[in-house]
Amino acid sequence: MPPTMSLTLDLHVHTNYSHDGHDSVEKIIASAIAQKLDGIAICDHDTMDGSFAAREYVADNHLDLIIIPGMEVTTSKGHLLVLGIEEKIDRGLSPAETIKIAREKNDTIVIIVPHPFHPFRHSIGNVQSGIDAIEIYNSRFFTGLGNKIARITAARSNITAVAGSDAHSADCVGLATVIVESEPDPKAILRAIKQGKVRLNSCKRTPFIAYFKNFVLKCR
């Protein structure tokens, strides 16, 4: 059995398989390796294609990077991160329906409420029952108030707290990371998160230039 390690992970990363993602799987992975991350969770909007492409690229090139497959699902009330999934979940369902379908897939699925109190970002707001963790630090913010409310909510509700860069370009990968005490295996990592064996690591804000680039690309 592989030994338990302190793994540095970015749990919220997008590729250009997302409608608003900028960079290819190859660039995202190269950035993660350059940042000396142990792994990343690919969470493209309403598609698993980025996760599958990333996993295939890492395997084909014998790269030392853990890929956790995932998806940022658009529910009727806002976004949910579903990690460890291998099949797409339809968008537009209620949070409760989305969580029920995810739980039926396998017992290592981790469901995270991302940027729960960030305005104008398809945020769910009040935490839904049946989740595993709350993203208390999301790098894409203007005032930081949403992160603060999420942190208070997680503490009061005794729910596992996590962080993610929410990177939409390669240069933002690794801006917010966590340390997970786990074997270096995706399913083992997910089990460890469910058990609360995770803590926030480095957390930095997305540079303004990254927001500007995102705005320009959307306007094209």
C-alpha positions in Angstrom: 0.0 0.0 0.0 1.4 3.4 -0.9 2.3 5.6 2.1 0.2 8.5 3.2 1.7 11.8 2.0 1.0 15.5 2.4 -0.3 16.3 -1.1 -0.6 19.8 -2.4 -3.7 20.1 -4.6 -5.7 22.7 -6.5 -9.3 21.5 -6.3 -10.9 23.9 -8.8 -9.3 24.2 -12.3 -10.8 24.9 -15.7 -9.5 24.2 -19.2 -10.6 25.4 -22.6 -13.3 22.7 -22.5 -15.2 25.1 -20.3 -17.1 27.8 -22.3 -15.1 30.5 -20.5 -11.8 28.6 -20.1 -8.8 30.0 -22.0 -6.0 27.4 -22.1 -5.5 23.9 -23.3 -5.2 20.8 -21.1 -1.5 20.8 -22.0 -0.9 24.3 -20.8 -2.9 23.8 -17.6 -0.9 20.6 -16.8 2.4 22.3 -17.6 1.6 25.1 -15.2 0.5 22.7 -12.4 3.8 20.8 -12.7 5.8 24.1 -12.8 4.0 25.1 -9.6 5.1 21.8 -8.1 1.6 20.7 -7.4 0.9 17.0 -6.7 -2.4 17.1 -8.4 -5.4 19.1 -9.7 -9.1 18.6 -10.0 -10.4 19.5 -13.5 -13.8 21.0 -13.0 -15.0 22.3 -16.4 -18.5 23.6 -16.7 -21.1 20.9 -17.5 -18.6 18.6 -19.3 -16.3 15.8 -18.4 -14.2 16.2 -21.6 -11.5 18.2 -20.0 -11.1 15.7 -17.2 -10.7 12.8 -19.6 -8.3 14.7 -21.9 -6.2 15.7 -19.0 -6.0 12.2 -17.6 -5.1 10.8 -21.0 -2.4 13.4 -21.6 -0.8 12.7 -18.2 -0.8 8.9 -18.8 0.4 9.1 -22.4 3.3 11.4 -21.4 4.2 9.6 -18.1 3.8 12.8 -16.1 3.9 12.9 -12.3 0.6 14.7 -11.7 -2.6 13.4 -10.1 -5.7 14.2 -12.1 -8.9 14.2 -10.1 -11.9 14.1 -12.6 -14.7 16.5 -11.9 -17.2 18.9 -13.2 -18.8 22.2 -12.2 -22.4 21.4 -12.6 -24.9 24.2 -13.2 -27.9 23.4 -11.1 -31.2 25.3 -11.0 -29.9 27.3 -8.0 -26.2 27.7 -8.8 -23.0 25.8 -9.2 -21.8 22.6 -7.5 -18.4 20.9 -7.9 -18.6 17.2 -8.2 -15.3 15.4 -7.9 -14.5 11.8 -8.7 -17.3 11.5 -11.2 -16.9 9.5 -14.4 -20.1 10.5 -16.2 -21.7 13.8 -17.0 -24.6 15.0 -14.9 -27.2 17.1 -16.7 -27.4 20.8 -16.0 -30.5 22.5 -14.8 -31.5 20.0 -12.2 -32.2 21.1 -8.6 -29.2 20.9 -6.2 -31.0 18.0 -4.4 -31.4 16.1 -7.6 -27.9 16.7 -8.7 -26.5 15.5 -5.3 -28.7 12.4 -5.4 -27.5 11.5 -8.9 -23.9 12.1 -8.0 -24.2 9.9 -4.9 -25.6 7.1 -6.9 -22.4 7.0 -9.1 -19.9 5.8 -6.5 -19.1 6.2 -2.8 -16.0 8.3 -3.2 -17.8 11.2 -4.9 -17.0 14.6 -3.2 -19.5 17.4 -3.5 -18.3 20.9 -2.9 -20.2 24.2 -2.8 -17.9 26.6 -4.8 -17.8 30.4 -4.2 -21.1 30.0 -2.3 -21.6 33.7 -1.4 -19.9 35.4 -4.3 -22.5 37.7 -6.1 -23.1 37.4 -9.8 -21.3 34.0 -10.1 -24.1 31.5 -10.1 -23.5 30.9 -6.4 -25.9 28.7 -4.4 -25.7 30.8 -1.3 -27.1 29.0 1.7 -25.4 25.7 2.0 -27.3 22.7 0.8 -27.7 19.5 2.8 -25.8 16.5 1.5 -22.5 18.3 0.6 -19.0 17.3 1.7 -17.2 20.6 1.8 -17.5 24.4 1.3 -15.0 26.4 -0.7 -14.1 29.1 1.8 -11.4 30.6 -0.4 -11.9 31.1 -4.1 -9.2 33.2 -5.8 -11.6 35.0 -8.2 -13.0 37.7 -6.0 -13.2 41.5 -5.8 -13.9 42.3 -2.1 -13.3 39.0 -0.3 -16.6 39.3 1.5 -18.0 36.1 -0.1 -15.0 34.1 1.1 -15.4 35.6 4.6 -19.0 34.6 4.8 -18.2 31.1 3.5 -15.5 30.7 6.2 -17.9 31.7 8.9 -20.6 29.4 7.6 -18.2 26.4 7.4 -17.1 26.9 10.9 -20.6 27.3 12.3 -21.9 24.3 10.4 -18.8 22.1 11.1 -18.4 21.4 7.4 -15.0 20.7 5.8 -13.4 23.8 4.4 -11.5 23.7 1.1 -10.0 26.2 -1.3 -9.5 26.4 -5.1 -8.0 28.8 -7.6 -11.0 28.5 -10.0 -8.3 29.0 -12.6 -9.6 29.8 -16.1 -6.1 30.2 -17.5 -2.8 28.4 -17.0 -1.2 31.4 -15.2 -3.8 31.1 -12.4 -3.4 27.4 -11.6 -2.2 27.0 -8.0 -3.3 30.4 -6.7 -5.3 28.6 -4.0 -4.3 25.1 -2.8 -5.0 22.7 0.0 -2.9 20.0 1.7 -4.6 16.6 1.8 -3.1 13.8 3.9 -3.6 10.8 1.6 -2.1 8.1 -0.5 -1.2 9.6 -4.0 -4.4 8.2 -5.6 -7.5 10.1 -6.7 -10.0 7.9 -4.9 -7.8 7.9 -1.7 -7.6 11.7 -1.9 -11.4 12.0 -2.2 -11.9 9.7 0.8 -9.5 11.8 2.8 -11.4 15.0 1.9 -14.6 13.3 3.0 -12.9 12.4 6.3 -11.8 16.0 6.8 -8.1 15.3 6.3 -7.6 18.5 4.4 -6.3 22.0 5.3 -5.9 25.2 3.4 -2.4 26.0 2.1 -1.4 28.9 -0.1 -4.3 31.2 -1.0 -3.8 34.2 -3.3 -6.1 36.5 -5.3 -6.5 36.3 -9.0 -4.6 39.2 -10.6 -6.7 41.9 -12.2 -5.1 41.2 -15.6 -6.6 37.7 -15.6 -10.1 39.2 -15.1 -9.5 41.6 -17.9 -8.3 38.9 -20.3 -11.4 36.9 -19.5 -13.6 39.9 -20.2 -11.9 40.6 -23.6 -12.3 37.0 -24.7 -16.0 37.0 -23.8 -16.5 40.1 -25.9 -15.0 38.6 -29.0 
